[in-house]
Amino acid sequence: MIKSILIEDEINVREGLKKMIKIIAPQVQIIAETAFVKEAVELINTHKPELIFLDIELEDGTGFDVLNQVKLDGLNILFTTAYNQHAIKAFKYSAVDYLLKPIDPTELDLAIKRAEQKIQNNTAYQELLQTLKDNLNNVDKKIVLKTTNQNHIINTQDIIRLEADGAYTNFITISKKIITSKNLKYYQEILDDNFIRSHQSHLINKKHIKSVKNTTIIMSNSDLVPISSRKKAKIAKLIN
């Protein structure tokens, strides 16, 4: 059995989630539930659950308030939220699972299966949770890049540029090159304003621009990046 706590402020959602879990994942045992930050922290510290279903909006605060008051060691969390742009961006940055309300049973099933795998590989998951916590607290913002073999946790200020390669994206950082299976548009939507699209196939970190010559940007590592005609005025304004 997987010992679990349900932290959710909407009674209807809480009851519906319990019913879905009972049908989809009978191995998940809900041992306690609450809608309050303070009580959630007490329950986590008392019961030390293996899995937590954590809503973002609670009666007296947020799920992130809970996250900031408990030790992450041994915790596996499935966040639940109505659409919240800030929260979803943080989850994507940190490669942490979340479920959008209304919760889809198929998505719930897949998320629980992934959680079970994370319980078996707890150390790697704790790194993702810590990255989420740091990002929410604006501590050296990092992004998690998942490849076939491992998770790469990269400080965003160390990213020089991104280059599209079909459905894949090449990350060029100050120390390495990483290929991910998500497209360039995905990263453009979640990276901050320091990253600008200079060309259909290129997203660059403006902090690493060394100089501009005609229709070419010279980056801090001496890479040459083209500027599309539509972006030329914007890039020139940025440099000036």
N, C-alpha and C positions, 0 to 999 in steps of 0.2 A: 504493500500500500504506500501511496505517496501522501504524506501529511501536508495539508494545505490550509491556508487562511484566505477568506474572501473579504476584501476591503472595498466596499461599494456603497455610495450614498443613496442610490435609487432602489427602493424596495422591490419594485417590479423587475428591474434588471437583475437584482440579486437572486430573486426567486427563479427567474427564467434561466439564469446561468447555472444555478444549482441543479435544475432539472436536466439541462443539456449535459452537464458534466456527469451526472448519474447514468445517463444513457450512453454517451460517447466514451467516457473514460471512468468506468466504475472503480478502477484502481486508485483514483484520486479521491481522497477522503477529506471533506471539509470539516475541520475540527473546531473552527471558530469563525465568527464574522462580525464586522463592525462598519460604521459609516463615519468614524471620527479618527482624526490623526493621533491624538493622545492615546486613545484606547488601542489603536492599531500598533503603535510602538510597544505598548505593554504586552499585547498578545504575541507579537513577534519575539520579544525578549523572553517571554515565559515559555512558549511552546516550541520555539526554534523550528519552524516549518521548513519543509523541503521546497515547497512551491507556494507563491503568493499571487493571487489575482488582485491587482492594485488599480483602482480607479484614479484618474487624475484629479477630478473635482470632488472633494469631500465636504462634509458638513462644516468643519472648522478649519479648512485649509486645503492643501493639495497632496496628491500622492508623492510629490517631490519633497514635501515637508517630512513625510514619513521616511523617505530615502535618506534624508540628511540627518536623521536621528537614530539610525540603527547601523550596526556593523554589517557590511556587505558579505562577509565570509559565510559561505554556505547558503546564501540566499539565491533563489531562482525566481524571477518575477515576470509575470505576464501582465503588461499594462493594458488597461481598458480605457477608452476615451471616446467621447463624441468628437467631431472634427475640431482639432485644436492645432492650428498651423505651427505654433512655436514648439509644442510637444512633439508633433510628428517629425518636424525637422531635426529635433534632438535625437529622436529614436533612429532616424535614418543615418545621421552622423555617426552614431555609436553602434549601429548594427544590432540593436536590442529589439526583441519582439514586442509588438503591440497589436491590439484588436480594436477595430473601429465599431462603435455602436451604430445601429443595432448589430449585435454580434451574430455572425454567420456560423452555423454549426460546423460546416466544412473547414472554415478558417480556424475555429476553436480546436477541432480535432488535430489539424496539422500543427498548430502552435503547441498543444500539449505534447505531441510526439517529439517536437524539437526540444521542448523543456526537459523531457525525460532523457534525451541525449546529453543535454547540458548538465543535468544532475550527475551523469556518469563522468563528465569531463568538466568538473567544477572550476578548476583553476583558470581555464581559458575564459569561461563565462564571467568570472569575477573581474577579469580585466575589462570586459565589455561594460559591465555595470559601473566600474570605477570611472571609465571613460565618459559614460553618460552623466555621472554625478559631476565630474570636472567640467564638462561642457555646459551643464545647467548652471553651474556656479561661475562660468566664464574664467576658468583656470586653464591657461594654455590650451586653447581649443584644439581638439584632435579629431581626426576622422578615422573610422575603421574601414580598411579595404580588405574585402574577403577574396582570397584566391582559392584554388583547389586544395592547396596543402596547408594554408594557415591564415590567420588574421594578422594584418599589418596595421598597427596603431601609429598613425603619422600625425605629427604636429602640422597644422595647416600652413603655418608660416614657412615650413620647410619644403612646401610644394612649389616648384618653379613653374610648371605648366602641365596641361593635360592635352592629349592628342587623340582624336577619334581614329579608330581602326575598325570600320564596319560597326558591328553591334558591341564591340569592345572599346575600352578606353585605356590608353597608356598614361600612367602617372610618372612624371619625371620629377624627382625630388633632389635635394642637395646631396643625397648619398646613394640613391638607388632608383631603379626603374621597376614599376609594378604594373602588371596587366590585369584588369578586372573585367568581369563579364557584363557590366552595366554600361549603357551608352553615355555619350558626353552630355546630352540634355539632362539626364538624371542628376549628374553632378552639378551642372550649371544651376539647377533649381535649388540645391541645398547648400552650396558653398556661399560664403558671404560676398559682400560687395568688393572685396579686394580682387576677386576673380572676374575677368572680363573676356567676352568672346571677341577675339580679334579676327576670327575667320570661321567659316562653317566647321572646320575640323580642329580648331584650336581654342582652348580656354587657358588664359595666362594669369599668373599672379602678378598684379601690377607692382608689388613690392620688389619683384625680381627683374623688372625692366631696367636694362643697362642704358640703352639708347635706341633711337629710331632713325633708320636711314631709308628714305623714299618709302617703299611699301614693305619694308622689312623691320621687324622688331628684333633687337639683339638682347638676349636674356643674360642673366648673371653668370650662367654656365657657358656662355658663348653660343648657345643654340640660336638658330635663325628661325623666326616665326613670321609667316606672311600676314599681311593686313589686307582684308577684303576692301573693295572700293567703298562699300556702304559703311564700313567701320573707320575709314581713314580720318574723318573729321573728329570723331569721338576720341580716337587714340591721340591725335595731335593735341586736342584740348587737355587731355589727361596729362600728357607729358609736360605741356607748358605750365 
